[in-house]
Every structure is written in C-alpha cells, then in structure tokens.
C-alpha cells in the first residue's frame, strides 16, 4: 500500500513540474503573394518528432500576418513551419495548392521561445516547396 501512495505522489509532483515549467513558443510572420498581402494562408507548426500531426494551426489575417503561440513542455524540440498557399488562384478554388516548409530556430527571450519569420514572399520560394492536391 505504501508503494502505491508513493508512486501516486511522485506522479503528481512530476505533472506539477512539467506543467509549471512549460515554455511558451511564439512564432510570427507575414505572408505575401504577387506583391500583395495573402490572407487565409494556412500556417501549421510541426514538432519534428511527430511530423504527421501539427502542434498548432492558424490562418493569416487580412494583412497577411499570422501568430502561433502555445505552451510546450519540451523546449528542446525542433520545429518546422508548413505554409499552404496558391498564389495564382486569386480567390478561385483550385484542385492543388503548394506547401512551403522550413525549419525554424527559436530564440529564448525572457522565458518565451520566439521566432519572427518576417515577410515571406510565397511566389519567390523555390526550396522546400511541394504540391498538395489532397485538400478541399
């Protein structure tokens, strides 16, 4: 009986440590296509150790900017962004879109891991781009 109680207490302490020492990740950027802001671009953050399920997903707003923010328990993980877009569609539904993926580095500033991607000109990207015809 004593060992079950001890394991239970250790489990509670472990969970408290993990959740109290979580690190916030903050990634910002701005999407552009054809020299214009690109709203509704789908931006996904992936933990490199589990690349099938995104850690976070958002869409860019009217001015093309996006923000991803989340508390994570493993600040040593490596992350990459995938941005789904179609610069040539001009609002017309298309069977395919492009995916631009890039590894990101996070800088620790005051307990928050940050990464500013700046302005990303999607039509100019050639490395890390592949077609995606599986959506919609």
Backbone as JSON Lines, residues from 0, in Angstrom:
{"i":0,"aa":"X","n":[0.82,-1.19,0.0],"ca":[0.0,0.0,0.0],"c":[0.86,1.25,0.0]}
{"i":1,"aa":"X","n":[1.92,1.22,0.79],"ca":[2.8,2.37,0.89],"c":[3.42,2.71,-0.46]}
{"i":2,"aa":"X","n":[3.79,1.72,-1.24],"ca":[4.42,1.97,-2.54],"c":[3.44,2.58,-3.54]}
{"i":3,"aa":"X","n":[2.16,2.23,-3.48],"ca":[1.17,2.82,-4.38],"c":[0.98,4.3,-4.07]}
{"i":4,"aa":"X","n":[0.95,4.63,-2.81],"ca":[0.82,6.04,-2.41],"c":[2.05,6.81,-2.86]}
{"i":5,"aa":"X","n":[3.22,6.22,-2.67],"ca":[4.46,6.89,-3.07],"c":[4.46,7.13,-4.59]}
{"i":6,"aa":"X","n":[4.08,6.15,-5.37],"ca":[4.01,6.32,-6.83],"c":[3.0,7.39,-7.22]}
{"i":7,"aa":"X","n":[1.88,7.42,-6.53],"ca":[0.86,8.43,-6.81],"c":[1.4,9.83,-6.54]}
{"i":8,"aa":"X","n":[2.06,10.02,-5.42],"ca":[2.64,11.32,-5.06],"c":[3.72,11.71,-6.05]}
{"i":9,"aa":"X","n":[4.57,10.78,-6.43],"ca":[5.62,11.06,-7.41],"c":[4.99,11.48,-8.74]}
{"i":10,"aa":"X","n":[3.92,10.8,-9.14],"ca":[3.23,11.16,-10.38],"c":[2.66,12.57,-10.33]}
{"i":11,"aa":"X","n":[2.06,12.94,-9.21],"ca":[1.52,14.29,-9.07],"c":[2.63,15.33,-9.11]}
{"i":12,"aa":"X","n":[3.71,15.09,-8.4],"ca":[4.84,16.03,-8.4],"c":[5.43,16.16,-9.8]}
{"i":13,"aa":"X","n":[5.57,15.05,-10.5],"ca":[6.1,15.09,-11.87],"c":[5.22,15.95,-12.77]}
{"i":14,"aa":"X","n":[3.91,15.75,-12.71],"ca":[2.99,16.54,-13.53],"c":[3.03,18.01,-13.17]}
{"i":15,"aa":"X","n":[3.13,18.33,-11.9],"ca":[3.23,19.73,-11.49],"c":[4.5,20.37,-12.03]}
{"i":16,"aa":"X","n":[5.6,19.64,-11.99],"ca":[6.85,20.18,-12.52],"c":[6.74,20.4,-14.02]}
{"i":17,"aa":"X","n":[6.22,19.45,-14.73],"ca":[6.09,19.57,-16.19],"c":[5.22,20.76,-16.55]}
{"i":18,"aa":"X","n":[4.06,20.89,-15.93],"ca":[3.14,21.96,-16.31],"c":[3.58,23.32,-15.78]}
{"i":19,"aa":"X","n":[4.28,23.37,-14.67],"ca":[4.75,24.65,-14.15],"c":[5.97,25.15,-14.9]}
{"i":20,"aa":"X","n":[6.71,24.27,-15.51],"ca":[7.9,24.68,-16.23],"c":[7.7,24.61,-17.74]}
{"i":21,"aa":"X","n":[6.49,24.75,-18.18],"ca":[6.21,24.77,-19.62],"c":[6.79,26.06,-20.2]}
{"i":22,"aa":"X","n":[7.2,25.99,-21.44],"ca":[7.77,27.13,-22.15],"c":[6.78,27.57,-23.21]}
{"i":23,"aa":"X","n":[6.64,28.88,-23.36],"ca":[5.77,29.41,-24.4],"c":[6.55,29.57,-25.69]}
{"i":24,"aa":"X","n":[5.97,29.08,-26.78],"ca":[6.53,29.27,-28.11],"c":[5.68,30.32,-28.82]}
{"i":25,"aa":"X","n":[6.34,31.3,-29.45],"ca":[5.64,32.37,-30.16],"c":[6.29,32.56,-31.52]}
{"i":26,"aa":"X","n":[5.54,32.33,-32.59],"ca":[6.05,32.47,-33.96],"c":[5.16,33.46,-34.69]}
{"i":27,"aa":"X","n":[5.78,34.44,-35.33],"ca":[5.04,35.46,-36.07],"c":[5.61,35.58,-37.47]}
{"i":28,"aa":"X","n":[4.82,36.15,-38.36],"ca":[5.27,36.39,-39.72],"c":[4.18,37.04,-40.54]}
{"i":29,"aa":"X","n":[4.52,37.31,-41.8],"ca":[3.57,37.95,-42.71],"c":[3.72,37.31,-44.08]}
{"i":30,"aa":"X","n":[2.59,36.88,-44.66],"ca":[2.61,36.21,-45.96],"c":[2.25,37.2,-47.07]}
{"i":31,"aa":"X","n":[2.98,37.05,-48.19],"ca":[2.7,37.87,-49.37],"c":[2.71,36.97,-50.61]}
{"i":32,"aa":"X","n":[1.8,37.27,-51.55],"ca":[1.75,36.61,-52.85],"c":[1.55,37.69,-53.9]}
{"i":33,"aa":"X","n":[2.32,37.64,-54.97],"ca":[2.18,38.59,-56.07],"c":[2.19,40.03,-55.57]}
{"i":34,"aa":"X","n":[3.13,40.34,-54.67],"ca":[3.31,41.68,-54.09],"c":[2.09,42.19,-53.34]}
{"i":35,"aa":"X","n":[1.25,41.3,-52.85],"ca":[0.08,41.69,-52.06],"c":[0.03,40.84,-50.8]}
{"i":36,"aa":"X","n":[-0.64,41.39,-49.78],"ca":[-0.87,40.6,-48.56],"c":[-1.63,39.35,-48.93]}
{"i":37,"aa":"X","n":[-1.35,38.25,-48.22],"ca":[-2.0,36.98,-48.52],"c":[-2.83,36.53,-47.31]}
{"i":38,"aa":"X","n":[-4.13,36.88,-47.3],"ca":[-4.99,36.45,-46.2],"c":[-5.4,34.98,-46.37]}
{"i":39,"aa":"X","n":[-5.77,34.36,-45.29],"ca":[-6.27,32.97,-45.27],"c":[-5.24,31.93,-45.68]}
{"i":40,"aa":"X","n":[-3.96,32.28,-45.65],"ca":[-2.92,31.28,-45.86],"c":[-2.86,30.39,-44.63]}
{"i":41,"aa":"X","n":[-2.88,29.09,-44.83],"ca":[-2.88,28.16,-43.7],"c":[-1.45,27.91,-43.24]}
{"i":42,"aa":"X","n":[-1.2,28.16,-41.96],"ca":[0.13,28.02,-41.39],"c":[0.07,26.97,-40.29]}
{"i":43,"aa":"X","n":[0.95,25.97,-40.38],"ca":[0.96,24.89,-39.39],"c":[2.36,24.77,-38.8]}
{"i":44,"aa":"X","n":[2.4,24.56,-37.49],"ca":[3.65,24.32,-36.78],"c":[3.71,22.84,-36.43]}
{"i":45,"aa":"X","n":[4.83,22.22,-36.78],"ca":[5.02,20.79,-36.51],"c":[6.23,20.61,-35.59]}
{"i":46,"aa":"X","n":[6.09,19.7,-34.65],"ca":[7.21,19.22,-33.86],"c":[7.89,18.17,-34.74]}
{"i":47,"aa":"X","n":[9.18,18.31,-34.97],"ca":[9.87,17.41,-35.89],"c":[9.8,15.95,-35.46]}
{"i":48,"aa":"X","n":[9.54,15.69,-34.18],"ca":[9.45,14.3,-33.74],"c":[8.11,13.66,-34.09]}
{"i":49,"aa":"X","n":[7.09,14.49,-34.38],"ca":[5.78,13.94,-34.78],"c":[5.25,14.77,-35.94]}
{"i":50,"aa":"X","n":[5.79,14.52,-37.12],"ca":[5.52,15.38,-38.26],"c":[4.16,15.15,-38.92]}
{"i":51,"aa":"X","n":[3.37,14.2,-38.46],"ca":[2.07,13.95,-39.09],"c":[0.96,14.83,-38.52]}
{"i":52,"aa":"X","n":[1.04,15.15,-37.25],"ca":[0.0,15.94,-36.61],"c":[0.58,17.3,-36.23]}
{"i":53,"aa":"X","n":[-0.02,18.4,-36.7],"ca":[0.52,19.71,-36.35],"c":[0.32,20.02,-34.87]}
{"i":54,"aa":"X","n":[1.29,20.72,-34.31],"ca":[1.2,21.2,-32.94],"c":[0.24,22.37,-32.85]}
{"i":55,"aa":"X","n":[0.26,23.23,-33.87],"ca":[-0.61,24.41,-33.95],"c":[-0.98,24.67,-35.39]}
{"i":56,"aa":"X","n":[-2.15,25.25,-35.6],"ca":[-2.59,25.64,-36.93],"c":[-3.28,26.99,-36.83]}
{"i":57,"aa":"X","n":[-3.04,27.86,-37.81],"ca":[-3.73,29.14,-37.87],"c":[-3.84,29.56,-39.33]}
{"i":58,"aa":"X","n":[-4.55,30.65,-39.57],"ca":[-4.64,31.25,-40.9],"c":[-4.19,32.69,-40.8]}
{"i":59,"aa":"X","n":[-3.57,33.17,-41.86],"ca":[-3.16,34.57,-41.88],"c":[-4.4,35.45,-41.99]}
{"i":60,"aa":"X","n":[-4.31,36.65,-41.4],"ca":[-5.44,37.58,-41.42],"c":[-5.35,38.49,-42.64]}
{"i":61,"aa":"X","n":[-6.21,39.49,-42.73],"ca":[-6.32,40.33,-43.93],"c":[-5.01,40.94,-44.39]}
{"i":62,"aa":"X","n":[-4.15,41.34,-43.45],"ca":[-2.87,41.95,-43.86],"c":[-1.78,40.9,-44.1]}
{"i":63,"aa":"X","n":[-2.14,39.62,-44.05],"ca":[-1.2,38.54,-44.31],"c":[-0.44,38.07,-43.08]}
{"i":64,"aa":"X","n":[-0.63,38.73,-41.94],"ca":[0.15,38.35,-40.75],"c":[-0.45,37.14,-40.06]}
{"i":65,"aa":"X","n":[0.42,36.41,-39.38],"ca":[-0.02,35.25,-38.6],"c":[0.76,35.2,-37.3]}
{"i":66,"aa":"X","n":[0.14,34.58,-36.29],"ca":[0.77,34.37,-34.99],"c":[0.41,32.98,-34.5]}
{"i":67,"aa":"X","n":[1.41,32.25,-34.09],"ca":[1.22,30.94,-33.46],"c":[1.8,31.02,-32.06]}
{"i":68,"aa":"X","n":[1.04,30.61,-31.06],"ca":[1.52,30.66,-29.68],"c":[0.98,29.46,-28.92]}
{"i":69,"aa":"X","n":[1.87,28.84,-28.14],"ca":[1.45,27.67,-27.36],"c":[2.45,27.4,-26.25]}
{"i":70,"aa":"X","n":[1.95,26.89,-25.13],"ca":[2.83,26.4,-24.06],"c":[3.24,24.98,-24.4]}
{"i":71,"aa":"X","n":[4.54,24.72,-24.35],"ca":[5.05,23.38,-24.64],"c":[5.83,22.88,-23.43]}
{"i":72,"aa":"X","n":[5.87,21.58,-23.28],"ca":[6.58,21.0,-22.14],"c":[8.01,20.59,-22.48]}
{"i":73,"aa":"X","n":[8.34,20.5,-23.78],"ca":[9.69,20.12,-24.18],"c":[10.3,21.23,-25.04]}
{"i":74,"aa":"X","n":[10.98,22.19,-24.42],"ca":[11.53,23.31,-25.19],"c":[12.7,22.93,-26.09]}
{"i":75,"aa":"X","n":[13.21,21.7,-25.96],"ca":[14.34,21.27,-26.79],"c":[13.9,20.71,-28.14]}
{"i":76,"aa":"X","n":[12.62,20.55,-28.33],"ca":[12.12,20.01,-29.6],"c":[12.5,20.93,-30.75]}
{"i":77,"aa":"X","n":[12.65,20.35,-31.91],"ca":[12.89,21.13,-33.13],"c":[11.55,21.25,-33.85]}
{"i":78,"aa":"X","n":[11.31,22.4,-34.46],"ca":[10.04,22.68,-35.1],"c":[10.24,23.11,-36.54]}
{"i":79,"aa":"X","n":[9.19,22.88,-37.34],"ca":[9.18,23.43,-38.68],"c":[7.78,23.94,-39.01]}
{"i":80,"aa":"X","n":[7.75,24.94,-39.89],"ca":[6.5,25.53,-40.36],"c":[6.16,24.96,-41.72]}
{"i":81,"aa":"X","n":[4.88,24.76,-41.95],"ca":[4.38,24.45,-43.29],"c":[3.31,25.48,-43.61]}
{"i":82,"aa":"X","n":[3.46,26.13,-44.76],"ca":[2.53,27.16,-45.19],"c":[1.87,26.68,-46.47]}
{"i":83,"aa":"X","n":[0.55,26.61,-46.45],"ca":[-0.24,26.11,-47.58],"c":[-0.81,27.31,-48.32]}
{"i":84,"aa":"X","n":[-0.59,27.37,-49.65],"ca":[-0.99,28.56,-50.4],"c":[-1.19,28.25,-51.87]}
{"i":85,"aa":"X","n":[-1.82,29.19,-52.57],"ca":[-1.97,29.14,-54.02],"c":[-1.97,30.57,-54.52]}
{"i":86,"aa":"X","n":[-0.81,31.07,-54.9],"ca":[-0.67,32.46,-55.32],"c":[-1.39,32.77,-56.62]}
{"i":87,"aa":"X","n":[-1.62,31.77,-57.44],"ca":[-2.23,32.03,-58.75],"c":[-3.74,31.89,-58.75]}
{"i":88,"aa":"X","n":[-4.34,31.49,-57.63],"ca":[-5.77,31.21,-57.66],"c":[-6.63,32.47,-57.63]}
{"i":89,"aa":"X","n":[-6.14,33.58,-57.06],"ca":[-6.9,34.83,-56.97],"c":[-8.3,34.6,-56.43]}
{"i":90,"aa":"X","n":[-8.4,33.76,-55.42],"ca":[-9.69,33.51,-54.79],"c":[-10.51,32.43,-55.46]}
{"i":91,"aa":"X","n":[-10.02,31.87,-56.56],"ca":[-10.74,30.82,-57.28],"c":[-10.29,29.47,-56.73]}
{"i":92,"aa":"X","n":[-11.22,28.59,-56.48],"ca":[-10.89,27.27,-55.95],"c":[-10.05,26.49,-56.96]}
{"i":93,"aa":"X","n":[-8.99,25.87,-56.48],"ca":[-8.09,25.11,-57.33],"c":[-7.92,23.72,-56.73]}
{"i":94,"aa":"X","n":[-7.73,22.69,-57.56],"ca":[-7.58,21.34,-57.0],"c":[-6.26,21.15,-56.25]}
{"i":95,"aa":"X","n":[-5.28,22.0,-56.49],"ca":[-3.99,21.85,-55.83],"c":[-3.52,23.18,-55.24]}
{"i":96,"aa":"X","n":[-2.7,23.07,-54.25],"ca":[-2.04,24.23,-53.67],"c":[-0.59,23.83,-53.43]}
{"i":97,"aa":"X","n":[0.22,24.77,-53.03],"ca":[1.62,24.49,-52.74],"c":[1.83,24.51,-51.23]}
{"i":98,"aa":"X","n":[2.84,23.78,-50.8],"ca":[3.22,23.76,-49.39],"c":[4.68,24.18,-49.31]}
{"i":99,"aa":"X","n":[4.92,25.26,-48.58],"ca":[6.28,25.72,-48.32],"c":[6.63,25.32,-46.9]}
{"i":100,"aa":"X","n":[7.67,24.52,-46.73],"ca":[8.08,24.06,-45.4],"c":[9.48,24.54,-45.1]}
{"i":101,"aa":"X","n":[9.68,24.93,-43.85],"ca":[11.01,25.38,-43.43],"c":[11.21,25.09,-41.96]}
{"i":102,"aa":"X","n":[12.44,24.71,-41.61],"ca":[12.8,24.55,-40.21],"c":[12.91,25.93,-39.59]}
{"i":103,"aa":"X","n":[12.55,26.03,-38.33],"ca":[12.67,27.32,-37.65],"c":[13.55,27.16,-36.42]}
{"i":104,"aa":"X","n":[14.23,28.24,-36.1],"ca":[15.02,28.25,-34.86],"c":[14.33,29.2,-33.89]}
{"i":105,"aa":"X","n":[14.27,28.77,-32.65],"ca":[13.61,29.55,-31.62],"c":[14.66,30.18,-30.72]}
{"i":106,"aa":"X","n":[14.49,31.48,-30.44],"ca":[15.41,32.18,-29.56],"c":[14.72,32.45,-28.23]}
{"i":107,"aa":"X","n":[15.41,32.17,-27.15],"ca":[14.84,32.34,-25.81],"c":[14.96,33.8,-25.4]}
{"i":108,"aa":"X","n":[13.81,34.43,-25.18],"ca":[13.78,35.82,-24.71],"c":[12.81,35.91,-23.55]}
{"i":109,"aa":"X","n":[13.35,35.97,-22.36],"ca":[12.53,36.12,-21.17],"c":[11.61,34.95,-20.91]}
{"i":110,"aa":"X","n":[12.08,33.73,-21.15],"ca":[11.27,32.55,-20.89],"c":[10.32,32.19,-22.02]}
{"i":111,"aa":"X","n":[10.32,32.98,-23.09],"ca":[9.48,32.7,-24.25],"c":[10.4,32.39,-25.42]}
{"i":112,"aa":"X","n":[10.15,31.25,-26.07],"ca":[10.91,30.89,-27.28],"c":[10.24,31.58,-28.46]}
{"i":113,"aa":"X","n":[10.95,32.5,-29.1],"ca":[10.36,33.31,-30.17],"c":[11.05,33.04,-31.51]}
{"i":114,"aa":"X","n":[10.26,33.25,-32.55],"ca":[10.79,33.19,-33.91],"c":[9.97,34.13,-34.78]}
{"i":115,"aa":"X","n":[10.63,35.18,-35.26],"ca":[9.97,36.1,-36.19],"c":[10.38,35.72,-37.6]}
{"i":116,"aa":"X","n":[9.42,35.34,-38.4],"ca":[9.7,34.9,-39.77],"c":[9.76,36.07,-40.75]}
{"i":117,"aa":"X","n":[9.38,37.26,-40.29],"ca":[9.39,38.43,-41.16],"c":[8.38,38.27,-42.28]}
{"i":118,"aa":"X","n":[8.66,38.91,-43.41],"ca":[7.78,38.83,-44.58],"c":[8.22,37.65,-45.44]}
{"i":119,"aa":"X","n":[7.29,36.76,-45.73],"ca":[7.57,35.59,-46.56],"c":[6.88,35.79,-47.9]}
{"i":120,"aa":"X","n":[7.67,36.02,-48.96],"ca":[7.14,36.17,-50.31],"c":[6.97,34.77,-50.89]}
{"i":121,"aa":"X","n":[5.75,34.28,-50.87],"ca":[5.49,32.89,-51.24],"c":[5.8,32.58,-52.7]}
{"i":122,"aa":"X","n":[5.51,33.52,-53.61],"ca":[5.75,33.22,-55.02],"c":[7.23,33.12,-55.33]}
{"i":123,"aa":"X","n":[8.08,33.64,-54.45],"ca":[9.53,33.6,-54.69],"c":[10.19,32.36,-54.11]}
{"i":124,"aa":"X","n":[9.45,31.54,-53.39],"ca":[10.03,30.36,-52.74],"c":[10.22,29.24,-53.76]}
{"i":125,"aa":"X","n":[11.42,28.68,-53.78],"ca":[11.69,27.55,-54.67],"c":[12.17,26.33,-53.9]}
{"i":126,"aa":"X","n":[12.88,26.54,-52.81],"ca":[13.39,25.44,-51.99],"c":[12.36,25.13,-50.91]}
{"i":127,"aa":"X","n":[12.07,23.86,-50.7],"ca":[11.13,23.46,-49.66],"c":[9.67,23.56,-50.07]}
{"i":128,"aa":"X","n":[9.4,23.64,-51.39],"ca":[8.03,23.76,-51.89],"c":[7.64,22.47,-52.58]}
{"i":129,"aa":"X","n":[6.44,22.0,-52.28],"ca":[5.92,20.8,-52.95],"c":[4.42,20.98,-53.17]}
{"i":130,"aa":"X","n":[3.83,20.29,-54.15],"ca":[2.39,20.4,-54.38],"c":[1.6,19.59,-53.35]}
{"i":131,"aa":"X","n":[0.37,20.05,-53.09],"ca":[-0.56,19.34,-52.2],"c":[-1.92,19.34,-52.88]}
{"i":132,"aa":"X","n":[-2.32,18.2,-53.37],"ca":[-3.62,18.07,-54.06],"c":[-4.6,17.23,-53.24]}
{"i":133,"aa":"X","n":[-4.38,17.16,-51.93],"ca":[-5.19,16.29,-51.08],"c":[-6.23,17.04,-50.26]}
{"i":134,"aa":"X","n":[-6.33,18.34,-50.42],"ca":[-7.25,19.1,-49.56],"c":[-8.53,19.41,-50.31]}
{"i":135,"aa":"X","n":[-9.47,19.99,-49.56],"ca":[-10.66,20.57,-50.15],"c":[-11.72,19.63,-50.47]}
